[in-house]
Amino acid sequence: MTDPHAPALSPRRDDEASSRAEATDLYDRHIPSADRDGRGRWRPGRRGGCLLLLAALAIAGAGHWAWWYRDRAHEMAPSKSRLLGEATLPVRLWLPYPHQNLGALGKAVEHPREVLAAASRLAGLPEPAIPQLGAFGIPAARELLVEASRDGRTVRAAIRLYPATAVLIRIAGTVARNRWLAGGEVKVNGAPAEVRWDGLMWRLRSMAAESATNGGAAATAGEDHGAGATRAPSAGTARTAPHLPPDDSRPALALIELTEPVPPLAAGTYPLRREGDDLALRIGAPLPDPPNAGPPPRVMLVWLQRRAERSEALLMIEADRQGLLAGLPAAAAWAQPSGAVDVLPGGHLLRQLAGVRPAAFGGGELAASESSAAARARELASTWLPLASGRSFPPLALGGWLAIAPAAEQTERIHELLEEIPILGAAEAQRWGDVATVLRAAHGYRTLSCWLAEDGSAGELRLHR
């Protein structure tokens, strides 16, 4: 028989109900009333939803910045350009997303403007006058076009900006009374020029040189009427009439366009593109010959050029020597019908001090800085002589292979040596200095190959990883 006064061994119903009530009260105290529905049940909080939304916006903003504003190589199809169709001057440089592509170049190269100037001089083109808008530098833009006359005196530039960037620059220019930003008369390399706005387009136009070139009709011929508008050229500009953008839907990192030949370059459009890990600047179809294997072992450079008066080739070879010239490369040069010593770096000095004389070889003459270089050039003649003498398919106007790292080091030494010996002339030192500048900029690549067909219909410059 159970004692009614003994303690119960199982919980009573009222105790169970009390425990549930206490637990519910404790749970409810940790959930705001805004997070419960009308029956007191919990639902997702507004605070959590706001945090998720803010996180999504932050991720989207970071992705937008990384894609449209961060310094990186960014391509655009030339057919989508709104600036190329209005170009009239014979030499043109087009850059899509210049704030990204020039920024990426600036990260890879210490002085990108010096590199572009050196490359232009080597190619026989006027140095590109890429505008900078004060503290904005190269502002966020969709594309940039710089065009110039052959002598570089007449210059035009246009930048198609993003809407927010255009508004900000115009306001800043108005407040600061800065004509480069707000518009007005400015000076470019000491010559008068004009900056003006055309919607989202920032435009620069030199004035004095155009007036002299076009006989005072530049104000009419150069007047812009919006992106892609048709102009009525004056008599002085008939040979550089407006044209349509290149019909090319393939994306490009940059584009050089020549409406007139700039020997040895033919008139045409030269787009810069990524092909795998390589960078390639090409006109026409790929050349079947010569191959892109690179220079032979211990040869830093094989370069050839064929002109009406002379065909020539230059080989720079790693040399093992001691003494004053230790570390400098050996060189061998071939020319047809003559002039091999003139092709050698410092050839005149070698003729006077070392008695270097050419010898008949391969239908022309061969000269070298030393006997080992001459022997190496003869050994490799089956590789370079058909190219230099015009027996390749198609015949070449110029071309060569280059091993970038060793050639950059040796070219810098040659430049320093030529600067210390003024008897060789400042032009020769300048040329080798430009070569050294361009090679230092290409330090991230292994070899360079460059070929241009004799008729100008095909050519390629390729940087190989």
LODO-311397 format. One line per 2 residues: number of its first residue (from 1); for each residue x, y, z of C-alpha. Coordinates in nm, 4 decimals. Layout:
N
NUM	X/Y/Z ~ ...
END
This chain:
465
1	0.0000/0.0000/0.0000 ~ 0.1349/0.3337/-0.1011
3	0.2010/0.5987/0.1573 ~ 0.0194/0.9175/0.0496
5	0.2803/1.1281/0.2324 ~ 0.5847/0.9696/0.0561
7	0.7587/1.1775/-0.2207 ~ 0.6486/1.0928/-0.5775
9	0.9072/0.9198/-0.8013 ~ 0.7653/1.0653/-1.1342
11	0.7024/1.4323/-1.2248 ~ 0.3592/1.5658/-1.1741
13	0.1573/1.7186/-1.4560 ~ 0.1546/2.0627/-1.3027
15	0.5358/2.0513/-1.2628 ~ 0.5729/1.9513/-1.6304
17	0.3553/2.2380/-1.7438 ~ 0.5501/2.4785/-1.5258
19	0.8841/2.3669/-1.6778 ~ 0.7510/2.4155/-2.0311
21	0.6315/2.7617/-1.9438 ~ 0.9679/2.8579/-1.7964
23	1.1523/2.7286/-2.1089 ~ 0.9175/2.9143/-2.3417
25	0.9632/3.2334/-2.1448 ~ 1.3415/3.1976/-2.1530
27	1.3337/3.1362/-2.5345 ~ 1.1001/3.4273/-2.5978
29	1.3242/3.6651/-2.4059 ~ 1.6034/3.6010/-2.6643
31	1.3842/3.6543/-2.9734 ~ 1.2682/4.0106/-3.0426
33	0.8962/4.0536/-3.0815 ~ 0.9554/4.1768/-3.4387
35	1.0890/3.8280/-3.5268 ~ 0.7671/3.6475/-3.4245
37	0.4506/3.6139/-3.6231 ~ 0.1033/3.6825/-3.4918
39	0.0885/3.3457/-3.3155 ~ 0.4197/3.4068/-3.1387
41	0.6131/3.1747/-3.3634 ~ 0.9679/3.2756/-3.4716
43	1.0328/3.4014/-3.8261 ~ 1.3612/3.5186/-3.9931
45	1.4750/3.8556/-3.8582 ~ 1.4876/4.1766/-4.0606
47	1.8305/4.2471/-3.9157 ~ 1.9681/3.9230/-4.0596
49	1.8127/3.9964/-4.3983 ~ 1.9695/4.3433/-4.4028
51	2.3091/4.1977/-4.3185 ~ 2.2778/3.9444/-4.6003
53	2.1768/4.2210/-4.8421 ~ 2.4703/4.4397/-4.7387
55	2.7105/4.1482/-4.7808 ~ 2.5717/4.0764/-5.1276
57	2.6058/4.4437/-5.2246 ~ 2.9652/4.4517/-5.0963
59	3.0552/4.1404/-5.2964 ~ 2.8855/4.2808/-5.6075
61	3.0645/4.6149/-5.5635 ~ 3.4021/4.4451/-5.5235
63	3.3384/4.2344/-5.8327 ~ 3.2310/4.5419/-6.0317
65	3.5462/4.7292/-5.9291 ~ 3.7709/4.4328/-6.0063
67	3.6187/4.3909/-6.3537 ~ 3.5876/4.7547/-6.4650
69	3.8440/4.9545/-6.2645 ~ 4.1270/4.7334/-6.1335
71	4.4545/4.7482/-6.3274 ~ 4.4467/4.4470/-6.5579
73	4.4633/4.3569/-6.9254 ~ 4.1110/4.4157/-7.0625
75	4.0111/4.3626/-7.4260 ~ 3.7494/4.5121/-7.6571
77	3.6592/4.4312/-8.0160 ~ 3.7659/4.7132/-8.2531
79	3.4285/4.6864/-8.4260 ~ 3.2663/4.8123/-8.1036
81	3.4761/5.1291/-8.0963 ~ 3.3015/5.4639/-8.1339
83	3.6284/5.6524/-8.1859 ~ 3.8084/5.4628/-8.4640
85	3.5418/5.5555/-8.7190 ~ 3.6089/5.9283/-8.6783
87	3.9901/5.9202/-8.7045 ~ 4.1414/6.1219/-8.9936
89	4.5167/6.1461/-8.9289 ~ 4.7459/5.8768/-9.0738
91	4.8974/5.7332/-8.7515 ~ 4.6547/5.6059/-8.4848
93	4.6862/5.4348/-8.1487 ~ 4.3668/5.2942/-7.9973
95	4.3469/5.1621/-7.6407 ~ 4.0308/5.0085/-7.4933
97	3.9839/5.0624/-7.1200 ~ 4.3052/5.2706/-7.0987
99	4.2870/5.3119/-6.7198 ~ 4.3128/4.9328/-6.6877
101	4.5518/4.8462/-6.9703 ~ 4.7937/5.1332/-6.9067
103	4.7680/5.0619/-6.5341 ~ 4.8599/4.6984/-6.5953
105	5.1512/4.8130/-6.8112 ~ 5.2578/5.0505/-6.5355
107	5.2696/4.7629/-6.2870 ~ 5.4823/4.5517/-6.5196
109	5.7063/4.8357/-6.6408 ~ 5.8690/5.1093/-6.4369
111	5.8275/5.3854/-6.6975 ~ 5.5562/5.2850/-6.9452
113	5.5573/5.6164/-7.1330 ~ 5.9296/5.5892/-7.1972
115	5.8783/5.2364/-7.3283 ~ 5.6038/5.3479/-7.5693
117	5.8191/5.6382/-7.6875 ~ 6.1223/5.4127/-7.7442
119	5.9160/5.1547/-7.9328 ~ 5.7698/5.4298/-8.1525
121	6.1134/5.5663/-8.2410 ~ 6.2387/5.2193/-8.3326
123	5.9350/5.1692/-8.5575 ~ 5.9772/5.5111/-8.7199
125	5.6469/5.6386/-8.5762 ~ 5.5801/5.9655/-8.3898
127	5.5866/5.9289/-8.0134 ~ 5.2308/5.8822/-7.8789
129	5.1119/6.1831/-7.6780 ~ 4.8840/6.0025/-7.4331
131	4.6958/6.2711/-7.2380 ~ 4.6731/6.2814/-6.8592
133	4.3936/6.4799/-6.6956 ~ 4.5688/6.6416/-6.4007
135	4.5210/6.4570/-6.0734 ~ 4.2874/6.2122/-6.2512
137	4.5774/6.0764/-6.4600 ~ 4.4199/5.8343/-6.7071
139	4.0551/5.8441/-6.5904 ~ 3.8172/5.5501/-6.6002
141	3.7138/5.5292/-6.9645 ~ 3.5870/5.2880/-7.2270
143	3.8454/5.3774/-7.4913 ~ 4.1164/5.6222/-7.5905
145	4.2314/5.7245/-7.9382 ~ 4.5494/5.9193/-8.0139
147	4.6168/6.0132/-8.3758 ~ 4.8997/6.2107/-8.5313
149	5.0505/6.3221/-8.8574 ~ 5.3634/6.1507/-8.9872
151	5.5894/6.4222/-8.8429 ~ 5.4076/6.4208/-8.5083
153	5.3290/6.7951/-8.5188 ~ 4.9555/6.7548/-8.5598
155	4.7948/6.5630/-8.2737 ~ 4.4399/6.4743/-8.1783
157	4.3162/6.2683/-7.8861 ~ 3.9757/6.1548/-7.7651
159	3.8653/5.9694/-7.4507 ~ 3.5210/5.8106/-7.4174
161	3.4551/5.8271/-7.0453 ~ 3.2112/5.6582/-6.8117
163	2.9181/5.8902/-6.7231 ~ 3.0104/5.9333/-6.3549
165	3.3749/5.9986/-6.4418 ~ 3.2833/6.2578/-6.7046
167	3.0576/6.4479/-6.4656 ~ 3.3169/6.4428/-6.1872
169	3.5967/6.5660/-6.4163 ~ 3.3888/6.8500/-6.5605
171	3.2778/6.9663/-6.2162 ~ 3.6343/6.9509/-6.0835
173	3.7613/7.1428/-6.3849 ~ 3.4960/7.4125/-6.3492
175	3.5596/7.4594/-5.9780 ~ 3.9398/7.4627/-6.0208
177	3.9228/7.6616/-6.3489 ~ 4.1409/7.3952/-6.5071
179	4.1151/7.4133/-6.8860 ~ 4.2534/7.0600/-6.9285
181	3.9500/6.9316/-6.7378 ~ 3.6751/7.1854/-6.8153
183	3.7809/7.2753/-7.1686 ~ 3.9595/7.5663/-7.3304
185	4.2914/7.6598/-7.4865 ~ 4.5959/7.4666/-7.3597
187	4.9476/7.3889/-7.4811 ~ 5.0888/7.0542/-7.5937
189	5.4688/7.0419/-7.6205 ~ 5.4708/7.4209/-7.6313
191	5.2196/7.4411/-7.9189 ~ 4.8631/7.5761/-7.8842
193	4.5839/7.3226/-7.8579 ~ 4.2193/7.3086/-7.7615
195	4.0317/7.0875/-7.5158 ~ 3.6569/7.0537/-7.5483
197	3.3747/6.8241/-7.4399 ~ 3.1287/6.6437/-7.6639
199	2.8866/6.4667/-7.4305 ~ 3.0922/6.1938/-7.2626
201	3.3826/6.2565/-7.5018 ~ 3.6892/6.4514/-7.3892
203	3.8733/6.5823/-7.6955 ~ 4.2149/6.7387/-7.7558
205	4.3113/6.9018/-8.0852 ~ 4.6315/7.0859/-8.1751
207	4.5592/7.4117/-8.3583 ~ 4.8692/7.5866/-8.4940
209	5.0090/7.2805/-8.6716 ~ 4.6710/7.1966/-8.8241
211	4.6274/7.5518/-8.9523 ~ 4.9681/7.5363/-9.1191
213	4.9023/7.1915/-9.2651 ~ 4.5491/7.2459/-9.3910
215	4.5843/7.6084/-9.5001 ~ 4.3495/7.7444/-9.2348
217	4.0725/7.4934/-9.3033 ~ 4.1387/7.2820/-8.9954
219	3.8602/7.4433/-8.7981 ~ 3.6096/7.3005/-9.0448
221	3.7809/6.9733/-9.1251 ~ 3.8524/6.8934/-8.7608
223	3.5130/6.9855/-8.6193 ~ 3.3574/6.6892/-8.4394
225	2.9826/6.6288/-8.4429 ~ 2.9564/6.3428/-8.1966
227	3.0817/5.9888/-8.1923 ~ 3.0757/5.8228/-8.5305
229	2.9541/6.1362/-8.7137 ~ 3.0465/6.1895/-9.0789
231	3.2662/6.4887/-9.1616 ~ 3.3112/6.6822/-9.4810
233	3.6864/6.6904/-9.5356 ~ 3.8532/6.9944/-9.6860
235	4.0845/6.9796/-9.9836 ~ 4.3787/6.9562/-9.7496
237	4.2479/6.6401/-9.5833 ~ 4.1099/6.4480/-9.8801
239	4.3693/6.1748/-9.8654 ~ 4.2831/6.0935/-9.5011
241	3.9073/6.0769/-9.5401 ~ 3.6862/5.9315/-9.2664
243	3.6561/5.5564/-9.2639 ~ 3.4632/5.2872/-9.0858
245	3.6098/5.1032/-8.7850 ~ 3.7946/4.7807/-8.8642
247	3.5460/4.5007/-8.9286 ~ 3.6930/4.2835/-8.6558
249	3.4839/4.1343/-8.3777 ~ 3.7817/3.9649/-8.2118
251	3.8822/4.1387/-7.8860 ~ 4.2124/4.3256/-7.8773
253	4.4267/4.4896/-7.6090 ~ 4.5399/4.7702/-7.8391
255	4.5480/4.8625/-8.2037 ~ 4.7861/5.0578/-8.4270
257	4.6424/5.1794/-8.7557 ~ 4.8454/5.3271/-9.0430
259	4.6656/5.4767/-9.3416 ~ 5.0017/5.5427/-9.5095
261	5.3090/5.3183/-9.5148 ~ 5.5792/5.3977/-9.2602
263	5.8742/5.1961/-9.3961 ~ 5.9379/4.9213/-9.3202
265	5.5773/4.8982/-9.1954 ~ 5.3033/4.8815/-9.4575
267	4.9727/5.0613/-9.4287 ~ 4.7210/4.8541/-9.2356
269	4.5733/4.7673/-8.8987 ~ 4.7947/4.6036/-8.6342
271	4.5931/4.4628/-8.3386 ~ 4.7613/4.3450/-8.0174
273	4.6042/4.0273/-7.8783 ~ 4.6663/3.7516/-7.6287
275	4.7160/3.4094/-7.7858 ~ 4.7486/3.1592/-7.5053
277	5.0328/3.2807/-7.2864 ~ 5.1809/3.4852/-7.5712
279	5.1217/3.8424/-7.6833 ~ 5.0948/3.8880/-8.0602
281	5.0740/4.1944/-8.2837 ~ 4.9799/4.0714/-8.6304
283	4.8763/4.1952/-8.9716 ~ 4.7329/3.9518/-9.2256
285	4.7486/3.5737/-9.2017 ~ 5.0102/3.3893/-8.9912
287	5.3387/3.3395/-9.1747 ~ 5.4114/2.9728/-9.2557
289	5.7846/3.0437/-9.2700 ~ 6.0002/3.1251/-9.0760
291	5.9180/2.9297/-8.7599 ~ 5.8832/3.0809/-8.4128
293	6.1252/2.8447/-8.2404 ~ 6.3529/3.1239/-8.1187
295	6.7234/3.1915/-8.1663 ~ 6.9743/2.9040/-8.1790
297	7.1659/2.8109/-7.8599 ~ 7.4089/3.0781/-7.7335
299	7.2777/3.3238/-7.9938 ~ 7.0951/3.6132/-7.8339
301	6.9818/3.7849/-8.1511 ~ 6.9239/3.7066/-8.5174
303	6.8033/4.0168/-8.7012 ~ 6.7643/4.0770/-9.0741
305	6.6449/4.3618/-9.2931 ~ 6.6112/4.3838/-9.6680
307	6.6038/4.7186/-9.8453 ~ 6.6476/4.8310/-10.2042
309	7.0112/4.9242/-10.1573 ~ 7.1193/4.6485/-9.9198
311	7.0149/4.3253/-9.7482 ~ 7.1698/4.2672/-9.4074
313	7.1708/4.0359/-9.1077 ~ 7.3132/4.0687/-8.7574
315	7.3892/3.7908/-8.5079 ~ 7.4815/3.8614/-8.1458
317	7.6496/3.5614/-7.9820 ~ 7.7424/3.4861/-7.6237
319	8.1218/3.4981/-7.5962 ~ 8.3672/3.3591/-7.3425
321	8.6496/3.6049/-7.3098 ~ 8.8563/3.7766/-7.0428
323	8.9816/4.1272/-6.9912 ~ 8.8292/4.4644/-7.0783
325	8.5620/4.3209/-7.3098 ~ 8.4588/4.0385/-7.0749
327	8.0816/4.0037/-7.0689 ~ 8.0202/4.1805/-7.3990
329	7.8723/3.9663/-7.6760 ~ 8.0470/3.8773/-7.9976
331	7.8788/3.9912/-8.3185 ~ 7.8710/3.8859/-8.6805
333	7.7112/4.0811/-8.9650 ~ 7.6316/3.9924/-9.3246
335	7.5392/4.2341/-9.6023 ~ 7.4631/4.2094/-9.9715
337	7.6178/4.3459/-10.1858 ~ 7.8430/4.5188/-9.9264
339	7.8487/4.7145/-9.6004 ~ 7.8802/4.4317/-9.3458
341	8.1108/4.6365/-9.1198 ~ 7.8503/4.9143/-9.1070
343	7.5967/4.6671/-8.9678 ~ 7.8221/4.5631/-8.6762
345	7.7616/4.7522/-8.3482 ~ 8.0532/4.9956/-8.3306
347	8.1745/4.8697/-8.6667 ~ 8.3643/5.1863/-8.7578
349	8.5579/5.1715/-8.4319 ~ 8.6348/4.8021/-8.4854
351	8.7633/4.8794/-8.8332 ~ 8.9952/5.1526/-8.7030
353	9.1208/4.9902/-8.3824 ~ 9.1008/4.6167/-8.4529
355	9.1392/4.6143/-8.8281 ~ 8.8117/4.4283/-8.8883
357	8.7607/4.3578/-9.2586 ~ 8.4756/4.1758/-9.4352
359	8.5119/3.8470/-9.6230 ~ 8.3035/3.7203/-9.9150
361	8.0250/3.4831/-9.8073 ~ 7.6831/3.3732/-9.9339
363	7.6659/3.6146/-10.2260 ~ 7.7585/3.9080/-10.0034
365	8.0166/3.9763/-9.7343 ~ 8.0528/3.8701/-9.3699
367	8.2256/4.0669/-9.0933 ~ 8.2628/3.9752/-8.7282
369	8.4032/4.1209/-8.4087 ~ 8.6198/3.8086/-8.3690
371	8.6969/3.4856/-8.5489 ~ 8.4780/3.2674/-8.3242
373	8.1724/3.4796/-8.4091 ~ 8.2439/3.4471/-8.7820
375	8.2719/3.0701/-8.7475 ~ 7.9422/3.0499/-8.5558
377	7.7655/3.2631/-8.8178 ~ 7.8872/3.0343/-9.0970
379	7.7759/2.7299/-8.8973 ~ 7.4220/2.8714/-8.8639
381	7.3994/3.0055/-9.2194 ~ 7.1301/2.7550/-9.3185
383	6.9024/2.9176/-9.0582 ~ 6.9468/3.2895/-9.1276
385	7.0916/3.3249/-9.4785 ~ 6.7755/3.2196/-9.6743
387	6.5742/3.4708/-9.4723 ~ 6.8242/3.7548/-9.5183
389	6.8692/3.6920/-9.8908 ~ 6.4950/3.6776/-9.9688
391	6.4682/3.3025/-10.0282 ~ 6.2004/3.2374/-9.7633
393	5.8280/3.2062/-9.8305 ~ 5.7038/3.4712/-9.8439
395	6.0140/3.6925/-9.8903 ~ 6.0711/3.9077/-9.5824
397	6.1371/4.2787/-9.5426 ~ 6.2617/4.2366/-9.1872
399	6.2529/3.9925/-8.8992 ~ 6.4403/3.8100/-8.6317
401	6.4514/3.6164/-8.3061 ~ 6.5594/3.7478/-7.9703
403	6.6360/3.5840/-7.6345 ~ 6.5026/3.8600/-7.4098
405	6.6851/3.8238/-7.0757 ~ 7.0447/3.7917/-7.2019
407	6.9837/4.0366/-7.4863 ~ 6.8501/4.3033/-7.2486
409	7.1603/4.2770/-7.0320 ~ 7.4011/4.2894/-7.3247
411	7.2155/4.5658/-7.5059 ~ 7.2369/4.7832/-7.1960
413	7.6125/4.7303/-7.1863 ~ 7.6459/4.8214/-7.5526
415	7.4405/5.1352/-7.4931 ~ 7.6633/5.2400/-7.2041
417	7.9748/5.1736/-7.4124 ~ 7.8463/5.3761/-7.7077
419	7.7535/5.6664/-7.4794 ~ 8.1107/5.6769/-7.3502
421	8.2537/5.6876/-7.7049 ~ 8.0980/5.9960/-7.8726
423	8.2918/5.9346/-8.1948 ~ 8.0265/5.6773/-8.2916
425	7.7504/5.9379/-8.2865 ~ 7.4566/6.0115/-8.0592
427	7.2064/5.8519/-8.2979 ~ 7.3668/5.5084/-8.2644
429	7.3706/5.5346/-7.8842 ~ 7.0060/5.6477/-7.8868
431	6.9018/5.3529/-8.1020 ~ 7.0630/5.0958/-7.8738
433	6.9239/5.2773/-7.5706 ~ 6.5742/5.2455/-7.7147
435	6.6298/4.8745/-7.7768 ~ 6.7436/4.8304/-7.4147
437	6.4378/5.0182/-7.2848 ~ 6.1954/4.7998/-7.4801
439	6.3712/4.4782/-7.3796 ~ 6.3644/4.5658/-7.0108
441	5.9891/4.6117/-7.0400 ~ 5.9511/4.2581/-7.1829
443	6.1316/4.0879/-6.8940 ~ 5.8301/3.8653/-6.8202
445	5.8717/3.6840/-7.1537 ~ 6.1329/3.4373/-7.2786
447	6.1799/3.5188/-7.6472 ~ 6.0571/3.7652/-7.9066
449	6.0037/3.7001/-8.2755 ~ 5.9249/3.9615/-8.5370
451	5.8545/3.9114/-8.9094 ~ 5.7167/4.1307/-9.1874
453	5.6554/4.0102/-9.5437 ~ 5.8199/4.2047/-9.8247
455	5.4860/4.3115/-9.9760 ~ 5.3507/4.4157/-9.6363
457	5.0548/4.1778/-9.6591 ~ 5.1500/3.9730/-9.3527
459	5.3584/4.0203/-9.0429 ~ 5.3781/3.9394/-8.6750
461	5.5496/4.0493/-8.3565 ~ 5.5172/3.7863/-8.0821
463	5.6324/3.7688/-7.7212 ~ 5.6698/3.4066/-7.6092
465	5.6383/3.2928/-7.2466
END
